[in-house]
Amino acid sequence: MKNNNRQLIHQDHDVNGTQFPLILLLDNVSDPANVGALFRLADAFGVARLMLCGDTVRLPNRRLTRTSRSTDKI
């Protein structure tokens, strides 16, 4: 059985400019991979803003950037 599944990249996802009036507050998220994943989820769901506070990992961080797959630059 042939597997045609592939992982989507940022350019494959189109939210048509739709943003939801949601603010995602990241408080004391210390793992850069988790913060990067939350950047990707926020982008996918059209979250209006991410706020990083407390001891949350901040940019620049190589692992965060790699996990976020360039959604940290938007």
mmCIF file of the N, C-alpha and C atoms, coordinates in Angstrom:
data_MODEL
# 
_entry.id   MODEL 
# 
loop_
_atom_site.group_PDB 
_atom_site.id 
_atom_site.type_symbol 
_atom_site.label_atom_id 
_atom_site.label_alt_id 
_atom_site.label_comp_id 
_atom_site.label_asym_id 
_atom_site.label_entity_id 
_atom_site.label_seq_id 
_atom_site.pdbx_PDB_ins_code 
_atom_site.Cartn_x 
_atom_site.Cartn_y 
_atom_site.Cartn_z 
_atom_site.occupancy 
_atom_site.B_iso_or_equiv 
_atom_site.pdbx_formal_charge 
_atom_site.auth_seq_id 
_atom_site.auth_comp_id 
_atom_site.auth_asym_id 
_atom_site.auth_atom_id 
_atom_site.pdbx_PDB_model_num 
ATOM 1   N N  . MET A 1 1  ? 0.840   -1.173 0.000  1.00 0.00 ? 1  MET A N  1 
ATOM 2   C CA . MET A 1 1  ? 0.000   0.000  0.000  1.00 0.00 ? 1  MET A CA 1 
ATOM 3   C C  . MET A 1 1  ? 0.891   1.243  0.000  1.00 0.00 ? 1  MET A C  1 
ATOM 4   N N  . LYS A 1 2  ? 0.669   2.132  -0.933 1.00 0.00 ? 2  LYS A N  1 
ATOM 5   C CA . LYS A 1 2  ? 1.487   3.320  -1.072 1.00 0.00 ? 2  LYS A CA 1 
ATOM 6   C C  . LYS A 1 2  ? 0.992   4.420  -0.125 1.00 0.00 ? 2  LYS A C  1 
ATOM 7   N N  . ASN A 1 3  ? 1.922   5.062  0.577  1.00 0.00 ? 3  ASN A N  1 
ATOM 8   C CA . ASN A 1 3  ? 1.594   6.127  1.505  1.00 0.00 ? 3  ASN A CA 1 
ATOM 9   C C  . ASN A 1 3  ? 1.890   7.469  0.839  1.00 0.00 ? 3  ASN A C  1 
ATOM 10  N N  . ASN A 1 4  ? 0.864   8.257  0.530  1.00 0.00 ? 4  ASN A N  1 
ATOM 11  C CA . ASN A 1 4  ? 1.029   9.553  -0.111 1.00 0.00 ? 4  ASN A CA 1 
ATOM 12  C C  . ASN A 1 4  ? 0.991   10.701 0.873  1.00 0.00 ? 4  ASN A C  1 
ATOM 13  N N  . ASN A 1 5  ? 1.050   10.406 2.155  1.00 0.00 ? 5  ASN A N  1 
ATOM 14  C CA . ASN A 1 5  ? 1.017   11.453 3.159  1.00 0.00 ? 5  ASN A CA 1 
ATOM 15  C C  . ASN A 1 5  ? 2.327   12.221 3.171  1.00 0.00 ? 5  ASN A C  1 
ATOM 16  N N  . ARG A 1 6  ? 2.226   13.523 3.358  1.00 0.00 ? 6  ARG A N  1 
ATOM 17  C CA . ARG A 1 6  ? 3.406   14.347 3.513  1.00 0.00 ? 6  ARG A CA 1 
ATOM 18  C C  . ARG A 1 6  ? 3.086   15.457 4.495  1.00 0.00 ? 6  ARG A C  1 
ATOM 19  N N  . GLN A 1 7  ? 4.092   16.001 5.085  1.00 0.00 ? 7  GLN A N  1 
ATOM 20  C CA . GLN A 1 7  ? 3.887   17.072 6.034  1.00 0.00 ? 7  GLN A CA 1 
ATOM 21  C C  . GLN A 1 7  ? 3.720   18.389 5.291  1.00 0.00 ? 7  GLN A C  1 
ATOM 22  N N  . LEU A 1 8  ? 2.728   19.165 5.689  1.00 0.00 ? 8  LEU A N  1 
ATOM 23  C CA . LEU A 1 8  ? 2.507   20.462 5.065  1.00 0.00 ? 8  LEU A CA 1 
ATOM 24  C C  . LEU A 1 8  ? 3.549   21.462 5.545  1.00 0.00 ? 8  LEU A C  1 
ATOM 25  N N  . ILE A 1 9  ? 3.885   22.389 4.678  1.00 0.00 ? 9  ILE A N  1 
ATOM 26  C CA . ILE A 1 9  ? 4.766   23.478 5.071  1.00 0.00 ? 9  ILE A CA 1 
ATOM 27  C C  . ILE A 1 9  ? 3.916   24.737 5.195  1.00 0.00 ? 9  ILE A C  1 
ATOM 28  N N  . HIS A 1 10 ? 4.487   25.785 5.744  1.00 0.00 ? 10 HIS A N  1 
ATOM 29  C CA . HIS A 1 10 ? 3.735   27.004 6.007  1.00 0.00 ? 10 HIS A CA 1 
ATOM 30  C C  . HIS A 1 10 ? 3.051   27.535 4.750  1.00 0.00 ? 10 HIS A C  1 
ATOM 31  N N  . GLN A 1 11 ? 3.701   27.501 3.639  1.00 0.00 ? 11 GLN A N  1 
ATOM 32  C CA . GLN A 1 11 ? 3.134   28.035 2.403  1.00 0.00 ? 11 GLN A CA 1 
ATOM 33  C C  . GLN A 1 11 ? 1.940   27.215 1.905  1.00 0.00 ? 11 GLN A C  1 
ATOM 34  N N  . ASP A 1 12 ? 1.793   25.974 2.350  1.00 0.00 ? 12 ASP A N  1 
ATOM 35  C CA . ASP A 1 12 ? 0.668   25.127 1.948  1.00 0.00 ? 12 ASP A CA 1 
ATOM 36  C C  . ASP A 1 12 ? -0.623  25.494 2.665  1.00 0.00 ? 12 ASP A C  1 
ATOM 37  N N  . HIS A 1 13 ? -0.520  26.222 3.757  1.00 0.00 ? 13 HIS A N  1 
ATOM 38  C CA . HIS A 1 13 ? -1.677  26.549 4.581  1.00 0.00 ? 13 HIS A CA 1 
ATOM 39  C C  . HIS A 1 13 ? -2.164  27.955 4.253  1.00 0.00 ? 13 HIS A C  1 
ATOM 40  N N  . ASP A 1 14 ? -3.440  28.082 3.958  1.00 0.00 ? 14 ASP A N  1 
ATOM 41  C CA . ASP A 1 14 ? -4.011  29.382 3.630  1.00 0.00 ? 14 ASP A CA 1 
ATOM 42  C C  . ASP A 1 14 ? -5.209  29.645 4.528  1.00 0.00 ? 14 ASP A C  1 
ATOM 43  N N  . VAL A 1 15 ? -5.091  30.657 5.390  1.00 0.00 ? 15 VAL A N  1 
ATOM 44  C CA . VAL A 1 15 ? -6.205  31.015 6.274  1.00 0.00 ? 15 VAL A CA 1 
ATOM 45  C C  . VAL A 1 15 ? -6.995  32.184 5.702  1.00 0.00 ? 15 VAL A C  1 
ATOM 46  N N  . ASN A 1 16 ? -6.699  32.570 4.472  1.00 0.00 ? 16 ASN A N  1 
ATOM 47  C CA . ASN A 1 16 ? -7.398  33.660 3.793  1.00 0.00 ? 16 ASN A CA 1 
ATOM 48  C C  . ASN A 1 16 ? -7.369  34.955 4.587  1.00 0.00 ? 16 ASN A C  1 
ATOM 49  N N  . GLY A 1 17 ? -6.295  35.180 5.332  1.00 0.00 ? 17 GLY A N  1 
ATOM 50  C CA . GLY A 1 17 ? -6.168  36.407 6.100  1.00 0.00 ? 17 GLY A CA 1 
ATOM 51  C C  . GLY A 1 17 ? -7.099  36.491 7.295  1.00 0.00 ? 17 GLY A C  1 
ATOM 52  N N  . THR A 1 18 ? -7.799  35.408 7.597  1.00 0.00 ? 18 THR A N  1 
ATOM 53  C CA . THR A 1 18 ? -8.735  35.408 8.714  1.00 0.00 ? 18 THR A CA 1 
ATOM 54  C C  . THR A 1 18 ? -7.980  35.362 10.029 1.00 0.00 ? 18 THR A C  1 
ATOM 55  N N  . GLN A 1 19 ? -8.319  36.291 10.909 1.00 0.00 ? 19 GLN A N  1 
ATOM 56  C CA . GLN A 1 19 ? -7.769  36.266 12.257 1.00 0.00 ? 19 GLN A CA 1 
ATOM 57  C C  . GLN A 1 19 ? -8.925  36.245 13.240 1.00 0.00 ? 19 GLN A C  1 
ATOM 58  N N  . PHE A 1 20 ? -8.715  35.532 14.313 1.00 0.00 ? 20 PHE A N  1 
ATOM 59  C CA . PHE A 1 20 ? -9.712  35.475 15.365 1.00 0.00 ? 20 PHE A CA 1 
ATOM 60  C C  . PHE A 1 20 ? -9.251  36.381 16.498 1.00 0.00 ? 20 PHE A C  1 
ATOM 61  N N  . PRO A 1 21 ? -10.171 37.048 17.168 1.00 0.00 ? 21 PRO A N  1 
ATOM 62  C CA . PRO A 1 21 ? -9.780  37.975 18.232 1.00 0.00 ? 21 PRO A CA 1 
ATOM 63  C C  . PRO A 1 21 ? -9.334  37.233 19.494 1.00 0.00 ? 21 PRO A C  1 
ATOM 64  N N  . LEU A 1 22 ? -8.355  36.367 19.318 1.00 0.00 ? 22 LEU A N  1 
ATOM 65  C CA . LEU A 1 22 ? -7.819  35.599 20.443 1.00 0.00 ? 22 LEU A CA 1 
ATOM 66  C C  . LEU A 1 22 ? -6.379  36.012 20.692 1.00 0.00 ? 22 LEU A C  1 
ATOM 67  N N  . ILE A 1 23 ? -6.030  36.069 21.953 1.00 0.00 ? 23 ILE A N  1 
ATOM 68  C CA . ILE A 1 23 ? -4.647  36.321 22.349 1.00 0.00 ? 23 ILE A CA 1 
ATOM 69  C C  . ILE A 1 23 ? -4.197  35.098 23.124 1.00 0.00 ? 23 ILE A C  1 
ATOM 70  N N  . LEU A 1 24 ? -3.101  34.520 22.703 1.00 0.00 ? 24 LEU A N  1 
ATOM 71  C CA . LEU A 1 24 ? -2.542  33.354 23.381 1.00 0.00 ? 24 LEU A CA 1 
ATOM 72  C C  . LEU A 1 24 ? -1.431  33.844 24.303 1.00 0.00 ? 24 LEU A C  1 
ATOM 73  N N  . LEU A 1 25 ? -1.600  33.638 25.601 1.00 0.00 ? 25 LEU A N  1 
ATOM 74  C CA . LEU A 1 25 ? -0.651  34.081 26.603 1.00 0.00 ? 25 LEU A CA 1 
ATOM 75  C C  . LEU A 1 25 ? 0.202   32.893 27.035 1.00 0.00 ? 25 LEU A C  1 
ATOM 76  N N  . LEU A 1 26 ? 1.492   32.977 26.760 1.00 0.00 ? 26 LEU A N  1 
ATOM 77  C CA . LEU A 1 26 ? 2.419   31.910 27.138 1.00 0.00 ? 26 LEU A CA 1 
ATOM 78  C C  . LEU A 1 26 ? 3.161   32.363 28.391 1.00 0.00 ? 26 LEU A C  1 
ATOM 79  N N  . ASP A 1 27 ? 2.895   31.726 29.510 1.00 0.00 ? 27 ASP A N  1 
ATOM 80  C CA . ASP A 1 27 ? 3.484   32.102 30.792 1.00 0.00 ? 27 ASP A CA 1 
ATOM 81  C C  . ASP A 1 27 ? 4.340   30.956 31.318 1.00 0.00 ? 27 ASP A C  1 
ATOM 82  N N  . ASN A 1 28 ? 5.629   31.215 31.448 1.00 0.00 ? 28 ASN A N  1 
ATOM 83  C CA . ASN A 1 28 ? 6.585   30.250 31.994 1.00 0.00 ? 28 ASN A CA 1 
ATOM 84  C C  . ASN A 1 28 ? 6.656   28.949 31.191 1.00 0.00 ? 28 ASN A C  1 
ATOM 85  N N  . VAL A 1 29 ? 6.642   29.051 29.873 1.00 0.00 ? 29 VAL A N  1 
ATOM 86  C CA . VAL A 1 29 ? 6.832   27.881 29.007 1.00 0.00 ? 29 VAL A CA 1 
ATOM 87  C C  . VAL A 1 29 ? 8.329   27.817 28.710 1.00 0.00 ? 29 VAL A C  1 
ATOM 88  N N  . SER A 1 30 ? 9.023   26.887 29.351 1.00 0.00 ? 30 SER A N  1 
ATOM 89  C CA . SER A 1 30 ? 10.486  26.904 29.308 1.00 0.00 ? 30 SER A CA 1 
ATOM 90  C C  . SER A 1 30 ? 11.107  26.101 28.167 1.00 0.00 ? 30 SER A C  1 
ATOM 91  N N  . ASP A 1 31 ? 10.359  25.208 27.559 1.00 0.00 ? 31 ASP A N  1 
ATOM 92  C CA . ASP A 1 31 ? 10.917  24.381 26.491 1.00 0.00 ? 31 ASP A CA 1 
ATOM 93  C C  . ASP A 1 31 ? 10.752  25.085 25.143 1.00 0.00 ? 31 ASP A C  1 
ATOM 94  N N  . PRO A 1 32 ? 11.866  25.390 24.453 1.00 0.00 ? 32 PRO A N  1 
ATOM 95  C CA . PRO A 1 32 ? 11.780  26.080 23.166 1.00 0.00 ? 32 PRO A CA 1 
ATOM 96  C C  . PRO A 1 32 ? 10.956  25.327 22.125 1.00 0.00 ? 32 PRO A C  1 
ATOM 97  N N  . ALA A 1 33 ? 10.977  24.004 22.158 1.00 0.00 ? 33 ALA A N  1 
ATOM 98  C CA . ALA A 1 33 ? 10.187  23.222 21.199 1.00 0.00 ? 33 ALA A CA 1 
ATOM 99  C C  . ALA A 1 33 ? 8.691   23.437 21.430 1.00 0.00 ? 33 ALA A C  1 
ATOM 100 N N  . ASN A 1 34 ? 8.275   23.545 22.687 1.00 0.00 ? 34 ASN A N  1 
ATOM 101 C CA . ASN A 1 34 ? 6.861   23.799 22.979 1.00 0.00 ? 34 ASN A CA 1 
ATOM 102 C C  . ASN A 1 34 ? 6.441   25.188 22.517 1.00 0.00 ? 34 ASN A C  1 
ATOM 103 N N  . VAL A 1 35 ? 7.295   26.172 22.732 1.00 0.00 ? 35 VAL A N  1 
ATOM 104 C CA . VAL A 1 35 ? 6.978   27.534 22.294 1.00 0.00 ? 35 VAL A CA 1 
ATOM 105 C C  . VAL A 1 35 ? 6.890   27.568 20.767 1.00 0.00 ? 35 VAL A C  1 
ATOM 106 N N  . GLY A 1 36 ? 7.816   26.916 20.083 1.00 0.00 ? 36 GLY A N  1 
ATOM 107 C CA . GLY A 1 36 ? 7.785   26.861 18.621 1.00 0.00 ? 36 GLY A CA 1 
ATOM 108 C C  . GLY A 1 36 ? 6.525   26.192 18.110 1.00 0.00 ? 36 GLY A C  1 
ATOM 109 N N  . ALA A 1 37 ? 6.106   25.116 18.771 1.00 0.00 ? 37 ALA A N  1 
ATOM 110 C CA . ALA A 1 37 ? 4.875   24.430 18.372 1.00 0.00 ? 37 ALA A CA 1 
ATOM 111 C C  . ALA A 1 37 ? 3.659   25.320 18.587 1.00 0.00 ? 37 ALA A C  1 
ATOM 112 N N  . LEU A 1 38 ? 3.667   26.107 19.650 1.00 0.00 ? 38 LEU A N  1 
ATOM 113 C CA . LEU A 1 38 ? 2.554   27.024 19.893 1.00 0.00 ? 38 LEU A CA 1 
ATOM 114 C C  . LEU A 1 38 ? 2.519   28.151 18.867 1.00 0.00 ? 38 LEU A C  1 
ATOM 115 N N  . PHE A 1 39 ? 3.682   28.592 18.389 1.00 0.00 ? 39 PHE A N  1 
ATOM 116 C CA . PHE A 1 39 ? 3.723   29.555 17.284 1.00 0.00 ? 39 PHE A CA 1 
ATOM 117 C C  . PHE A 1 39 ? 3.039   28.958 16.059 1.00 0.00 ? 39 PHE A C  1 
ATOM 118 N N  . ARG A 1 40 ? 3.346   27.710 15.744 1.00 0.00 ? 40 ARG A N  1 
ATOM 119 C CA . ARG A 1 40 ? 2.746   27.051 14.575 1.00 0.00 ? 40 ARG A CA 1 
ATOM 120 C C  . ARG A 1 40 ? 1.242   26.889 14.729 1.00 0.00 ? 40 ARG A C  1 
ATOM 121 N N  . LEU A 1 41 ? 0.797   26.468 15.906 1.00 0.00 ? 41 LEU A N  1 
ATOM 122 C CA . LEU A 1 41 ? -0.636  26.306 16.145 1.00 0.00 ? 41 LEU A CA 1 
ATOM 123 C C  . LEU A 1 41 ? -1.365  27.644 16.056 1.00 0.00 ? 41 LEU A C  1 
ATOM 124 N N  . ALA A 1 42 ? -0.792  28.678 16.633 1.00 0.00 ? 42 ALA A N  1 
ATOM 125 C CA . ALA A 1 42 ? -1.409  30.002 16.583 1.00 0.00 ? 42 ALA A CA 1 
ATOM 126 C C  . ALA A 1 42 ? -1.541  30.473 15.142 1.00 0.00 ? 42 ALA A C  1 
ATOM 127 N N  . ASP A 1 43 ? -0.530  30.228 14.342 1.00 0.00 ? 43 ASP A N  1 
ATOM 128 C CA . ASP A 1 43 ? -0.581  30.605 12.934 1.00 0.00 ? 43 ASP A CA 1 
ATOM 129 C C  . ASP A 1 43 ? -1.647  29.800 12.196 1.00 0.00 ? 43 ASP A C  1 
ATOM 130 N N  . ALA A 1 44 ? -1.718  28.521 12.474 1.00 0.00 ? 44 ALA A N  1 
ATOM 131 C CA . ALA A 1 44 ? -2.681  27.658 11.783 1.00 0.00 ? 44 ALA A CA 1 
ATOM 132 C C  . ALA A 1 44 ? -4.123  28.030 12.109 1.00 0.00 ? 44 ALA A C  1 
ATOM 133 N N  . PHE A 1 45 ? -4.363  28.469 13.344 1.00 0.00 ? 45 PHE A N  1 
ATOM 134 C CA . PHE A 1 45 ? -5.718  28.795 13.758 1.00 0.00 ? 45 PHE A CA 1 
ATOM 135 C C  . PHE A 1 45 ? -6.054  30.276 13.638 1.00 0.00 ? 45 PHE A C  1 
ATOM 136 N N  . GLY A 1 46 ? -5.131  31.075 13.134 1.00 0.00 ? 46 GLY A N  1 
ATOM 137 C CA . GLY A 1 46 ? -5.400  32.493 12.924 1.00 0.00 ? 46 GLY A CA 1 
ATOM 138 C C  . GLY A 1 46 ? -5.508  33.302 14.204 1.00 0.00 ? 46 GLY A C  1 
ATOM 139 N N  . VAL A 1 47 ? -4.754  32.909 15.235 1.00 0.00 ? 47 VAL A N  1 
ATOM 140 C CA . VAL A 1 47 ? -4.743  33.654 16.493 1.00 0.00 ? 47 VAL A CA 1 
ATOM 141 C C  . VAL A 1 47 ? -4.146  35.034 16.236 1.00 0.00 ? 47 VAL A C  1 
ATOM 142 N N  . ALA A 1 48 ? -4.782  36.065 16.773 1.00 0.00 ? 48 ALA A N  1 
ATOM 143 C CA . ALA A 1 48 ? -4.371  37.434 16.489 1.00 0.00 ? 48 ALA A CA 1 
ATOM 144 C C  . ALA A 1 48 ? -3.021  37.792 17.096 1.00 0.00 ? 48 ALA A C  1 
ATOM 145 N N  . ARG A 1 49 ? -2.727  37.298 18.296 1.00 0.00 ? 49 ARG A N  1 
ATOM 146 C CA . ARG A 1 49 ? -1.498  37.724 18.961 1.00 0.00 ? 49 ARG A CA 1 
ATOM 147 C C  . ARG A 1 49 ? -1.013  36.663 19.938 1.00 0.00 ? 49 ARG A C  1 
ATOM 148 N N  . LEU A 1 50 ? 0.304   36.550 20.048 1.00 0.00 ? 50 LEU A N  1 
ATOM 149 C CA . LEU A 1 50 ? 0.954   35.714 21.061 1.00 0.00 ? 50 LEU A CA 1 
ATOM 150 C C  . LEU A 1 50 ? 1.663   36.643 22.022 1.00 0.00 ? 50 LEU A C  1 
ATOM 151 N N  . MET A 1 51 ? 1.499   36.411 23.305 1.00 0.00 ? 51 MET A N  1 
ATOM 152 C CA . MET A 1 51 ? 2.197   37.206 24.307 1.00 0.00 ? 51 MET A CA 1 
ATOM 153 C C  . MET A 1 51 ? 3.051   36.254 25.139 1.00 0.00 ? 51 MET A C  1 
ATOM 154 N N  . LEU A 1 52 ? 4.338   36.568 25.243 1.00 0.00 ? 52 LEU A N  1 
ATOM 155 C CA . LEU A 1 52 ? 5.267   35.749 26.004 1.00 0.00 ? 52 LEU A CA 1 
ATOM 156 C C  . LEU A 1 52 ? 5.589   36.472 27.300 1.00 0.00 ? 52 LEU A C  1 
ATOM 157 N N  . CYS A 1 53 ? 5.394   35.798 28.440 1.00 0.00 ? 53 CYS A N  1 
ATOM 158 C CA . CYS A 1 53 ? 5.697   36.440 29.711 1.00 0.00 ? 53 CYS A CA 1 
ATOM 159 C C  . CYS A 1 53 ? 6.298   35.430 30.680 1.00 0.00 ? 53 CYS A C  1 
ATOM 160 N N  . GLY A 1 54 ? 6.712   35.922 31.820 1.00 0.00 ? 54 GLY A N  1 
ATOM 161 C CA . GLY A 1 54 ? 7.342   35.062 32.811 1.00 0.00 ? 54 GLY A CA 1 
ATOM 162 C C  . GLY A 1 54 ? 8.687   34.564 32.307 1.00 0.00 ? 54 GLY A C  1 
ATOM 163 N N  . ASP A 1 55 ? 8.985   33.330 32.576 1.00 0.00 ? 55 ASP A N  1 
ATOM 164 C CA . ASP A 1 55 ? 10.254  32.723 32.156 1.00 0.00 ? 55 ASP A CA 1 
ATOM 165 C C  . ASP A 1 55 ? 10.120  31.980 30.827 1.00 0.00 ? 55 ASP A C  1 
ATOM 166 N N  . THR A 1 56 ? 9.218   32.411 29.981 1.00 0.00 ? 56 THR A N  1 
ATOM 167 C CA . THR A 1 56 ? 9.030   31.778 28.676 1.00 0.00 ? 56 THR A CA 1 
ATOM 168 C C  . THR A 1 56 ? 10.240  32.048 27.793 1.00 0.00 ? 56 THR A C  1 
ATOM 169 N N  . VAL A 1 57 ? 10.664  31.027 27.064 1.00 0.00 ? 57 VAL A N  1 
ATOM 170 C CA . VAL A 1 57 ? 11.781  31.152 26.126 1.00 0.00 ? 57 VAL A CA 1 
ATOM 171 C C  . VAL A 1 57 ? 11.418  32.202 25.089 1.00 0.00 ? 57 VAL A C  1 
ATOM 172 N N  . ARG A 1 58 ? 12.362  33.060 24.774 1.00 0.00 ? 58 ARG A N  1 
ATOM 173 C CA . ARG A 1 58 ? 12.121  34.132 23.810 1.00 0.00 ? 58 ARG A CA 1 
ATOM 174 C C  . ARG A 1 58 ? 13.094  34.034 22.653 1.00 0.00 ? 58 ARG A C  1 
ATOM 175 N N  . LEU A 1 59 ? 12.756  34.737 21.592 1.00 0.00 ? 59 LEU A N  1 
ATOM 176 C CA . LEU A 1 59 ? 13.636  34.836 20.427 1.00 0.00 ? 59 LEU A CA 1 
ATOM 177 C C  . LEU A 1 59 ? 14.797  35.754 20.758 1.00 0.00 ? 59 LEU A C  1 
ATOM 178 N N  . PRO A 1 60 ? 15.931  35.597 20.177 1.00 0.00 ? 60 PRO A N  1 
ATOM 179 C CA . PRO A 1 60 ? 16.296  34.526 19.257 1.00 0.00 ? 60 PRO A CA 1 
ATOM 180 C C  . PRO A 1 60 ? 16.638  33.243 20.010 1.00 0.00 ? 60 PRO A C  1 
ATOM 181 N N  . ASN A 1 61 ? 16.160  32.140 19.506 1.00 0.00 ? 61 ASN A N  1 
ATOM 182 C CA . ASN A 1 61 ? 16.445  30.825 20.042 1.00 0.00 ? 61 ASN A CA 1 
ATOM 183 C C  . ASN A 1 61 ? 16.393  29.840 18.886 1.00 0.00 ? 61 ASN A C  1 
ATOM 184 N N  . ARG A 1 62 ? 17.502  29.175 18.627 1.00 0.00 ? 62 ARG A N  1 
ATOM 185 C CA . ARG A 1 62 ? 17.622  28.298 17.459 1.00 0.00 ? 62 ARG A CA 1 
ATOM 186 C C  . ARG A 1 62 ? 16.582  27.184 17.447 1.00 0.00 ? 62 ARG A C  1 
ATOM 187 N N  . ARG A 1 63 ? 16.382  26.542 18.593 1.00 0.00 ? 63 ARG A N  1 
ATOM 188 C CA . ARG A 1 63 ? 15.438  25.417 18.635 1.00 0.00 ? 63 ARG A CA 1 
ATOM 189 C C  . ARG A 1 63 ? 13.995  25.911 18.454 1.00 0.00 ? 63 ARG A C  1 
ATOM 190 N N  . LEU A 1 64 ? 13.656  27.043 19.045 1.00 0.00 ? 64 LEU A N  1 
ATOM 191 C CA . LEU A 1 64 ? 12.320  27.616 18.875 1.00 0.00 ? 64 LEU A CA 1 
ATOM 192 C C  . LEU A 1 64 ? 12.075  27.924 17.408 1.00 0.00 ? 64 LEU A C  1 
ATOM 193 N N  . THR A 1 65 ? 13.030  28.571 16.760 1.00 0.00 ? 65 THR A N  1 
ATOM 194 C CA . THR A 1 65 ? 12.888  28.934 15.350 1.00 0.00 ? 65 THR A CA 1 
ATOM 195 C C  . THR A 1 65 ? 12.746  27.700 14.469 1.00 0.00 ? 65 THR A C  1 
ATOM 196 N N  . ARG A 1 66 ? 13.540  26.677 14.752 1.00 0.00 ? 66 ARG A N  1 
ATOM 197 C CA . ARG A 1 66 ? 13.478  25.449 13.950 1.00 0.00 ? 66 ARG A CA 1 
ATOM 198 C C  . ARG A 1 66 ? 12.121  24.760 14.117 1.00 0.00 ? 66 ARG A C  1 
ATOM 199 N N  . THR A 1 67 ? 11.620  24.700 15.338 1.00 0.00 ? 67 THR A N  1 
ATOM 200 C CA . THR A 1 67 ? 10.330  24.045 15.592 1.00 0.00 ? 67 THR A CA 1 
ATOM 201 C C  . THR A 1 67 ? 9.170   24.846 15.028 1.00 0.00 ? 67 THR A C  1 
ATOM 202 N N  . SER A 1 68 ? 9.267   26.173 15.076 1.00 0.00 ? 68 SER A N  1 
ATOM 203 C CA . SER A 1 68 ? 8.160   27.010 14.598 1.00 0.00 ? 68 SER A CA 1 
ATOM 204 C C  . SER A 1 68 ? 8.052   27.045 13.084 1.00 0.00 ? 68 SER A C  1 
ATOM 205 N N  . ARG A 1 69 ? 9.087   26.578 12.400 1.00 0.00 ? 69 ARG A N  1 
ATOM 206 C CA . ARG A 1 69 ? 9.119   26.538 10.923 1.00 0.00 ? 69 ARG A CA 1 
ATOM 207 C C  . ARG A 1 69 ? 8.772   27.880 10.297 1.00 0.00 ? 69 ARG A C  1 
ATOM 208 N N  . SER A 1 70 ? 9.453   28.896 10.768 1.00 0.00 ? 70 SER A N  1 
ATOM 209 C CA . SER A 1 70 ? 9.367   30.273 10.235 1.00 0.00 ? 70 SER A CA 1 
ATOM 210 C C  . SER A 1 70 ? 8.073   30.989 10.585 1.00 0.00 ? 70 SER A C  1 
ATOM 211 N N  . THR A 1 71 ? 7.177   30.419 11.393 1.00 0.00 ? 71 THR A N  1 
ATOM 212 C CA . THR A 1 71 ? 5.980   31.154 11.772 1.00 0.00 ? 71 THR A CA 1 
ATOM 213 C C  . THR A 1 71 ? 6.318   32.205 12.823 1.00 0.00 ? 71 THR A C  1 
ATOM 214 N N  . ASP A 1 72 ? 7.512   32.151 13.410 1.00 0.00 ? 72 ASP A N  1 
ATOM 215 C CA . ASP A 1 72 ? 7.933   33.173 14.362 1.00 0.00 ? 72 ASP A CA 1 
ATOM 216 C C  . ASP A 1 72 ? 8.309   34.481 13.663 1.00 0.00 ? 72 ASP A C  1 
ATOM 217 N N  . LYS A 1 73 ? 8.433   34.456 12.343 1.00 0.00 ? 73 LYS A N  1 
ATOM 218 C CA . LYS A 1 73 ? 8.824   35.632 11.575 1.00 0.00 ? 73 LYS A CA 1 
ATOM 219 C C  . LYS A 1 73 ? 7.634   36.386 10.995 1.00 0.00 ? 73 LYS A C  1 
ATOM 220 N N  . ILE A 1 74 ? 6.450   35.891 11.193 1.00 0.00 ? 74 ILE A N  1 
ATOM 221 C CA . ILE A 1 74 ? 5.259   36.494 10.587 1.00 0.00 ? 74 ILE A CA 1 
ATOM 222 C C  . ILE A 1 74 ? 4.776   37.647 11.419 1.00 0.00 ? 74 ILE A C  1 
# 
